[in-house]
Amino acid sequence: MLKLLKTFVRYADGLTETVGKSSSWCAILMVLVTFYIVITRYVFNLGSIAVQESVIYLNALLFLLTSGYTLKHDGHVRVDIFYGPASVRYRAWANMLGGLFLLVPVAGFILWVSWDYVTAAWRIKETSPEAGGIPFVYLLKTLIVAMAFLVILQGLVEIIRNALFLFADEKDPDQQSDLSGGAI
């Protein structure tokens, strides 16, 4: 069972890492597209709704698909009044219980309430309401479901990682190299 959990952690961490690093390129693309929009609009007096909407798509890709990656690397905002100076065991308990009772349920709720919203968009193949806009709004909305799935997946990984530390004498959960397949 322990081996199965470690295998799950390794593969899920790998998926999170791959999706996060791949999606991070959207930041550079957003800058380039925004630069293009400014130049074409103010220098050449040209514009394109689809190009302008592409910044929204890139922003959604960046922030929604990197949420699990940010969780993996402990990059989310946290109030460190009690957590910061706490012991490693206290942090492991806080992360495990927070994941079990807050993170996974909230991400599950987001998945549940967004499912009908996204499936309705797919049913009608929802397009941009703007003439000349990007005709793939249903794909954009699908990112909500993808984000919830990735956060749940990485949340389960963090819960398992901290439980292994607390109950199976594994290494410090902050030192993820033993469970993620390599040093980060």
HELIX and SHEET records of a PDB file:
HELIX    1   1 LEU A    2  TYR A   42  1                                  41    
HELIX    2   2 ILE A   49  LEU A   65  1                                  17    
HELIX    3   3 SER A   67  LYS A   72  1                                   6    
HELIX    4   4 ASP A   80  TYR A   83  1                                   4    
HELIX    5   5 VAL A   88  GLY A   98  1                                  11    
HELIX    6   6 GLY A   99  LEU A  103  3                                   5    
HELIX    7   7 VAL A  104  ARG A  123  1                                  20    
HELIX    8   8 VAL A  137  PHE A  167  1                                  31    
HELIX    9   9 SER A  177  SER A  180  1                                   4    
END                                                                             
